[in-house]
Amino acid sequence: MALPTQKRSKSRQKRRQYQYRLKKMHLSVCPKCQKPKPSHQVCPFCGTYMGKEIIKLKAEKRKNKKEKDKKGTKEQKDKKEGKEGKGIEKKEKMVNRKDTKHK
């Protein structure tokens, strides 16, 4: 195995290690939402790049999910009140199909 011929001084070690430091991020301004964003990357706040919407953000997905949950709670209330929904009938049909296949 190769070994160093001479000891590296502390100053040389530190000069070499200085290259591995954390560096400042170069930020630019998003043209749509006017917030700072990393250069040449999709804006983390509005999800646009070069004026086009590239990604749908989690906040929008959460809103959609909450709306779906509200619809789900309405169906649960209907079940408690005795109103049967379409979902229950479909499950019953599937159970009946499974019984007939195995006979």
N, C-alpha and C positions, 0 to 999 in steps of 0.2 A: 504494500500500500504506500502511496506517495505521502510524504510528510513535508511540512513547510521547512525551508532551510533556515529562516530567521523568524524571530518572534514579531508579531504585529504590534506596534505601539498602540496605546489607548486612543490617541488622537486619530490614527489611521482607521482603527475599528469604528470609532464614532462617525468619521466621515463617510465610511461605507454604509453604516446603519442609517444614516441621515436620509438616504434615498427611500427607505421603507416607511417613512412617516405618513400620517394622514394629510392629504392635500385638500385645499379649498375646492368646493364645487363651483364650477362656472355656471351661473344662473342667467337665464334670459327671461323676458316678460312674455307671458301667453297673450296672443292677440285677441282671444275671445274673452277670457275672464280677468285679464290684467294682473294675474298673480305670478310670482316667480316660479319658474320650472327649470329643470336641467336642460341644457342645450341639446338639440337634435333628438329629443325624446318626447313621448306622449305626455301631455299635461296631466298630472295626477289629480287635479281638481275637477276639470271638465271633460277629460278623456279625448281631447282633440289634438291633431298634429297636422300642420300645414293647412288649417282651415277645414279639415274633414274629421268627423267623429269616428274614431278608431275603436274605442272600447266603451262598453256600458259600465258605468261605475257601480260600486256596491250599494251606494245610497239609493240609486234608482231601482236596483234589484230588490232592496229591502222594502221600498214603497210598494212594488208590485206584489211582493210576498205578503205584506200586511193586508193588501186588498183581497188577496186570495183567502187569507185567514179569516177575514170578516165574512166572506161568503160561506166559508166552512162553518163558522159559528151559527149562521142563520139556518143551515141545514141541520145542525145538531139541535137547535131549538125546536125545529119542526118535528124531529124525531121524538123529542120529549113530550110534545103536545099531542102526539098520536098521528100526525100527518106523515104518511109514508112517502118517501122520495123514490126516484127512479133507481138510485143506487142499490137499495135493498132488494128490489125486484130482480135486478141483474145478478146479484149474488146468489139469490135463490135459484135462478135458472142455471147458473154455473154448477151449483151443488147437484142439481138434478141431472145434469149432463154427465158429471163424474160418476154418479151412481149407475147410469145406464151403460156406460162404456165398460165397466168392470164385470158386468153380468155375463 
